[in-house]
């Protein structure tokens, strides 16, 4: 599986696994399966109400499916329900969080890429591009990554010796006590090994509260950076 390296504005390099075509296809099929469930439920309801031919009722039934991808990605941090099930997420190539405009660009180009030509433009672009990008992603400066803990990321948790010329990102990491850092390392390893993203998020939130650090880095890279910073600053003390 190919990887995507992102260099953030906080001088941190992040490496992600690019979501495979197969994983993206499965996520999309899950999303469209939810469409079918929605249509079936609405069809039964309209039949019960005797409104099967009511244009207003049919329009109201279609509206949620029209905005499903946009609303989900905006409110679920770059994920639809299908992407959540397959542990995929939309990210920006500059390391910042995608904004409403980014999600809108992806959504506006989806009918052309996915629906009008049965997904052929999206499939070809992803295969040729190599960065997990369809046309909507290229326009928005985004990509779709896999959140599953891979071998390379699991090895990264061992935190090899910090080089002498290392530049700390968060000076506040020095305020963490040694026992806090030991616990943090165990929690990060456990959460990453099990794919427990909720635990990673809760741990990152707690660390930010303890240290006063403000960062928009994803949870795992943020925690790894804090651990590296603490190791370097502790060695310099």
C-alpha positions as CSV (number, residue, x, y, z in Angstrom):
1,X,0.0,0.0,0.0
2,X,1.4,3.4,-0.9
3,X,2.1,6.1,1.6
4,X,1.5,9.8,1.7
5,X,3.9,12.2,3.5
6,X,2.5,15.5,4.7
7,X,4.7,18.3,6.1
8,X,2.6,20.5,8.4
9,X,2.9,24.2,9.2
10,X,4.2,23.1,12.7
11,X,7.3,21.6,11.1
12,X,6.0,18.0,11.7
13,X,6.2,15.4,9.0
14,X,3.2,13.0,9.0
15,X,3.1,9.7,7.0
16,X,-0.2,8.1,6.2
17,X,-1.2,5.0,4.4
18,X,-3.2,6.0,1.3
19,X,-6.7,4.4,1.2
20,X,-6.7,1.6,-1.4
21,X,-9.2,1.6,-4.3
22,X,-10.8,-1.5,-2.7
23,X,-11.3,0.1,0.7
24,X,-12.8,3.2,-0.9
25,X,-15.1,1.1,-3.0
26,X,-16.3,-0.9,0.0
27,X,-16.9,2.4,1.9
28,X,-18.9,3.8,-1.0
29,X,-20.9,0.6,-1.3
30,X,-21.8,0.8,2.4
31,X,-22.9,4.4,2.0
32,X,-25.1,3.5,-1.0
33,X,-26.5,0.5,0.9
34,X,-27.7,3.0,3.5
35,X,-29.4,4.9,0.6
36,X,-31.3,1.7,-0.2
37,X,-32.4,1.2,3.4
38,X,-33.5,4.9,3.5
39,X,-35.5,4.5,0.3
40,X,-37.1,1.3,1.5
41,X,-38.2,2.9,4.8
42,X,-39.5,6.0,3.1
43,X,-41.4,3.9,0.5
44,X,-43.1,1.9,3.2
45,X,-44.0,5.1,5.1
46,X,-45.3,6.9,2.0
47,X,-47.4,3.9,1.1
48,X,-48.8,3.8,4.6
49,X,-49.7,7.4,4.4
50,X,-51.1,7.1,0.9
51,X,-48.6,9.6,-0.5
52,X,-46.8,7.4,-2.9
53,X,-47.3,9.8,-5.8
54,X,-46.9,13.1,-3.9
55,X,-44.0,15.0,-5.5
56,X,-43.3,16.9,-2.3
57,X,-43.0,13.7,-0.3
58,X,-40.7,12.2,-2.9
59,X,-38.5,15.3,-2.9
60,X,-38.2,15.2,0.8
61,X,-37.2,11.6,0.5
62,X,-34.4,12.4,-1.9
63,X,-33.0,15.5,-0.2
64,X,-31.1,13.6,2.5
65,X,-29.3,11.4,-0.1
66,X,-28.4,14.5,-2.1
67,X,-26.5,16.1,0.8
68,X,-25.5,12.9,2.6
69,X,-21.8,12.9,1.7
70,X,-21.3,16.6,2.3
71,X,-23.1,16.7,5.7
72,X,-21.4,13.5,7.0
73,X,-17.9,14.7,6.1
74,X,-18.5,18.2,7.6
75,X,-19.9,16.9,10.9
76,X,-18.0,13.6,11.2
77,X,-14.5,15.1,10.7
78,X,-14.0,13.9,7.1
79,X,-15.9,10.6,7.3
80,X,-19.1,9.2,6.0
81,X,-20.6,6.2,7.8
82,X,-19.0,4.0,5.1
83,X,-15.6,5.6,5.7
84,X,-16.1,5.1,9.5
85,X,-16.8,1.5,9.0
86,X,-13.6,1.0,6.8
87,X,-11.5,3.4,9.0
88,X,-10.9,6.0,6.2
89,X,-10.8,9.8,6.5
90,X,-10.4,12.8,4.3
91,X,-7.3,15.0,5.1
92,X,-5.7,18.0,3.6
93,X,-2.3,17.7,2.0
94,X,-0.9,20.6,4.0
95,X,-1.7,19.0,7.3
96,X,-4.5,21.4,8.3
97,X,-8.1,20.2,8.9
98,X,-10.3,20.3,5.8
99,X,-12.8,23.1,5.8
100,X,-16.3,23.5,4.5
101,X,-15.0,24.8,1.1
102,X,-12.9,21.6,0.7
103,X,-15.8,19.3,1.5
104,X,-18.0,21.3,-0.9
105,X,-15.6,20.9,-3.8
106,X,-15.4,17.2,-3.3
107,X,-19.2,17.0,-3.1
108,X,-19.8,19.2,-6.2
109,X,-17.6,17.0,-8.4
110,X,-18.9,13.7,-7.1
111,X,-22.0,13.5,-9.4
112,X,-19.6,13.8,-12.5
113,X,-17.0,11.4,-11.2
114,X,-19.1,8.8,-9.5
115,X,-22.7,8.9,-10.7
116,X,-22.7,10.2,-14.3
117,X,-19.9,7.8,-15.5
118,X,-20.4,5.0,-13.0
119,X,-17.2,5.9,-11.1
120,X,-14.8,5.6,-14.0
121,X,-13.2,9.0,-13.8
122,X,-12.8,8.6,-10.0
123,X,-11.3,5.2,-10.4
124,X,-8.9,6.2,-13.1
125,X,-7.8,9.3,-11.3
126,X,-7.1,7.4,-8.0
127,X,-5.1,4.7,-9.9
128,X,-3.0,7.2,-11.9
129,X,-2.6,9.8,-9.1
130,X,-1.2,7.5,-6.4
131,X,-2.1,9.8,-3.6
132,X,-5.6,8.6,-2.8
133,X,-7.1,11.5,-4.8
134,X,-10.0,11.6,-7.2
135,X,-10.7,14.8,-9.1
136,X,-12.6,16.3,-6.2
137,X,-9.7,15.7,-3.9
138,X,-7.2,17.3,-6.4
139,X,-9.4,20.4,-6.6
140,X,-9.8,20.6,-2.9
141,X,-6.2,19.7,-2.0
142,X,-7.3,16.6,0.0
143,X,-6.7,12.9,0.0
144,X,-8.3,9.9,1.6
145,X,-6.2,8.0,4.0
146,X,-6.4,4.7,6.0
147,X,-6.6,5.0,9.8
148,X,-5.8,1.4,10.4
149,X,-2.6,1.0,12.4
150,X,0.1,-0.2,10.0
151,X,3.4,-1.8,10.6
152,X,5.4,1.3,9.9
153,X,3.3,3.4,12.3
154,X,3.4,0.7,15.0
155,X,7.2,0.6,14.8
156,X,7.2,4.4,15.1
157,X,5.8,4.1,18.6
158,X,9.1,2.8,19.9
159,X,10.4,6.3,19.6
160,X,14.0,5.8,18.6
161,X,16.7,8.1,20.0
162,X,16.0,11.7,19.2
163,X,18.7,13.2,17.1
164,X,20.9,15.9,18.6
165,X,19.7,18.5,16.1
166,X,16.0,17.8,16.8
167,X,13.8,20.9,17.0
168,X,11.0,20.5,19.6
169,X,7.6,21.5,18.4
170,X,5.8,21.8,21.8
171,X,8.0,23.3,24.6
172,X,5.1,22.6,27.0
173,X,5.9,18.9,26.7
174,X,8.6,19.5,29.4
175,X,5.9,20.1,32.0
176,X,4.8,16.4,31.9
177,X,6.1,14.3,34.8
178,X,8.0,11.1,34.0
179,X,5.1,8.9,35.3
180,X,2.7,10.8,33.0
181,X,5.0,10.2,30.0
182,X,5.3,6.5,30.9
183,X,1.5,6.2,31.1
184,X,1.1,8.2,27.9
185,X,3.5,5.9,26.0
186,X,1.5,2.8,27.1
187,X,-1.8,4.3,26.2
188,X,-0.6,5.4,22.7
189,X,0.8,1.9,22.0
190,X,-2.4,0.2,23.3
191,X,-4.7,2.5,21.4
192,X,-2.8,2.3,18.1
193,X,-2.3,-1.5,18.3
194,X,-6.1,-2.0,18.8
195,X,-7.2,0.7,16.4
196,X,-9.0,2.4,19.4
197,X,-9.3,5.9,17.9
198,X,-11.6,7.0,20.7
199,X,-8.9,6.3,23.3
200,X,-6.4,8.2,21.2
201,X,-8.7,11.2,21.0
202,X,-9.4,11.1,24.8
203,X,-5.7,10.8,25.5
204,X,-4.8,13.7,23.2
205,X,-7.5,15.9,24.8
206,X,-6.2,15.1,28.3
207,X,-2.6,16.0,27.3
208,X,-3.7,19.3,25.8
209,X,-5.6,20.1,29.0
210,X,-2.6,19.2,31.2
211,X,0.0,21.1,29.1
212,X,-2.0,23.9,27.6
213,X,-0.9,22.9,24.1
214,X,-3.2,24.0,21.2
215,X,-2.7,22.0,18.1
216,X,-4.8,20.8,15.1
217,X,-2.5,17.8,14.4
218,X,-4.3,14.5,14.2
219,X,-4.4,12.6,17.6
220,X,-1.7,10.0,16.9
221,X,0.9,12.3,15.3
222,X,0.2,14.9,18.1
223,X,0.9,12.4,20.9
224,X,4.0,11.0,19.1
225,X,5.3,14.5,18.8
226,X,4.7,15.3,22.5
227,X,6.6,12.1,23.4
228,X,9.6,13.1,21.1
229,X,9.6,16.6,22.5
230,X,9.6,15.4,26.1
231,X,12.4,13.0,25.4
232,X,14.5,15.7,23.8
233,X,13.8,18.4,26.4
234,X,14.3,16.0,29.3
235,X,17.8,15.1,27.9
236,X,18.7,18.8,27.7
237,X,17.7,19.6,31.3
